[in-house]
Amino acid sequence: MIAAAGGPGIMGFVTIFVLAAFVGYEVVSKVPSILHTPLMSGSNAIHGIVLVGTMLVLGQAHGAAQLTLGFLAVVLATLNVVGGFVVTDRMLEMFKAKPTERSGAPRAGRPDGAAGADGASPADGATRPGA
């Protein structure tokens, strides 16, 4: 590939982008479901680094265009970090145990909490035959 005197040129950048997209798709599609939550947490750490980098770049900005682009980059990076943590939290909620009844509390319908003749308590929604 013949490059311009200033650098790799637009075709070099397009080639790198296409290869990165292909490799990224292949890597992500091979990840089992059980690893998505830890990988999401890891990507949140990387996005935090991106946020720090955008703030450093914004600190060196001069002029209205650079300040505007820097501010937009900080806002988008912040949304990315916060959104990643919200999604991770929702994913982790799926693995939490459901709250159960207290074992010492009697069940509704019978004062002693015992099950009926068919083995089900009235709280289970079961009815006894002939009742």
C-alpha positions as a printed NumPy array, in Angstrom:
array([[  0.   ,   0.   ,   0.   ],
       [  1.391,   3.374,  -0.963],
       [  0.962,   5.869,   1.857],
       [  0.909,   9.615,   1.681],
       [  3.883,  11.502,   3.111],
       [  1.847,  12.491,   6.208],
       [  0.813,   9.011,   7.365],
       [ -1.104,   5.873,   6.492],
       [ -3.99 ,   7.652,   4.783],
       [ -7.696,   6.975,   4.841],
       [ -7.447,   3.456,   3.393],
       [ -5.092,   2.403,   6.176],
       [ -7.533,   3.657,   8.805],
       [-10.485,   1.963,   7.108],
       [ -8.533,  -1.307,   6.927],
       [ -7.682,  -1.157,  10.637],
       [-11.303,  -0.341,  11.506],
       [-12.688,  -3.248,   9.477],
       [-10.161,  -5.7  ,  10.933],
       [-10.858,  -4.476,  14.479],
       [-14.622,  -4.828,  13.94 ],
       [-14.18 ,  -8.377,  12.624],
       [-11.868,  -9.453,  15.452],
       [-14.14 ,  -7.806,  18.044],
       [-17.196,  -9.619,  16.716],
       [-15.397, -12.967,  16.689],
       [-14.102, -12.537,  20.234],
       [-17.401, -11.346,  21.736],
       [-19.5  , -13.997,  19.982],
       [-17.362, -16.77 ,  21.505],
       [-17.844, -15.603,  25.125],
       [-20.138, -17.887,  27.154],
       [-23.109, -16.293,  28.913],
       [-21.698, -16.95 ,  32.368],
       [-18.764, -14.603,  31.66 ],
       [-20.778, -11.603,  30.483],
       [-21.133, -10.066,  33.979],
       [-17.397, -10.161,  34.848],
       [-16.503,  -8.851,  31.408],
       [-19.027,  -6.029,  31.79 ],
       [-17.358,  -5.03 ,  35.062],
       [-13.982,  -5.066,  33.346],
       [-15.242,  -2.899,  30.51 ],
       [-16.62 ,  -0.436,  33.069],
       [-13.092,  -0.048,  34.442],
       [-11.807,   0.646,  30.922],
       [-14.581,   3.197,  30.356],
       [-13.555,   4.879,  33.614],
       [-10.067,   5.289,  32.168],
       [-11.62 ,   6.77 ,  29.025],
       [-13.515,   9.255,  31.203],
       [-10.306,  10.327,  32.97 ],
       [ -8.599,  10.696,  29.587],
       [-11.372,  12.888,  28.217],
       [-11.154,  15.128,  31.275],
       [ -7.389,  15.465,  30.804],
       [ -7.851,  16.366,  27.149],
       [-10.589,  18.862,  28.041],
       [ -8.191,  20.503,  30.498],
       [ -5.785,  21.23 ,  27.619],
       [ -8.475,  22.516,  25.224],
       [ -8.267,  26.003,  23.704],
       [-11.032,  27.668,  21.748],
       [-14.77 ,  27.124,  21.541],
       [-14.67 ,  24.118,  19.18 ],
       [-12.19 ,  22.164,  21.331],
       [-14.067,  23.003,  24.54 ],
       [-17.373,  21.927,  22.994],
       [-15.983,  18.643,  21.665],
       [-14.172,  17.969,  24.944],
       [-17.321,  18.624,  26.973],
       [-19.32 ,  16.338,  24.677],
       [-16.666,  13.623,  25.072],
       [-16.847,  13.906,  28.894],
       [-20.654,  13.706,  28.846],
       [-20.69 ,  10.662,  26.562],
       [-17.963,   8.896,  28.554],
       [-19.886,   9.56 ,  31.781],
       [-23.079,   8.152,  30.269],
       [-21.128,   5.097,  29.145],
       [-19.708,   4.449,  32.63 ],
       [-23.013,   5.019,  34.447],
       [-24.959,   2.934,  31.924],
       [-22.451,   0.11 ,  32.232],
       [-22.801,   0.015,  36.004],
       [-26.606,   0.1  ,  35.771],
       [-26.603,  -2.833,  33.353],
       [-24.124,  -4.753,  35.519],
       [-26.275,  -4.141,  38.598],
       [-29.374,  -5.401,  36.8  ],
       [-27.498,  -8.488,  35.628],
       [-26.307,  -9.221,  39.162],
       [-29.869,  -8.822,  40.5  ],
       [-30.834, -11.872,  38.434],
       [-28.481, -14.041,  40.503],
       [-29.749, -12.935,  43.93 ],
       [-31.944, -15.317,  45.889],
       [-35.593, -14.414,  46.155],
       [-36.749, -13.382,  49.637],
       [-38.61 , -16.234,  51.339],
       [-41.133, -16.362,  54.122],
       [-39.807, -16.485,  57.645],
       [-39.695, -20.108,  58.701],
       [-41.168, -19.41 ,  62.177],
       [-44.223, -17.529,  60.938],
       [-47.46 , -19.535,  60.61 ],
       [-48.977, -19.813,  57.174],
       [-52.172, -17.988,  56.334],
       [-55.429, -19.879,  56.773],
       [-54.478, -22.211,  59.644],
       [-53.393, -20.904,  63.016],
       [-50.712, -23.575,  63.416],
       [-49.428, -23.161,  59.835],
       [-50.018, -26.848,  59.082],
       [-50.916, -28.103,  55.671],
       [-54.352, -29.428,  54.834],
       [-55.295, -33.054,  54.182],
       [-53.934, -32.9  ,  50.64 ],
       [-50.567, -31.569,  51.834],
       [-51.086, -28.023,  50.566],
       [-51.851, -25.048,  52.722],
       [-54.555, -22.523,  51.843],
       [-51.774, -20.006,  51.164],
       [-50.616, -22.163,  48.238],
       [-53.954, -21.549,  46.503],
       [-54.971, -25.204,  46.7  ],
       [-58.488, -26.201,  47.727],
       [-59.52 , -29.35 ,  49.45 ],
       [-61.856, -31.686,  47.586],
       [-65.458, -31.232,  48.61 ],
       [-64.85 , -27.864,  50.238]])
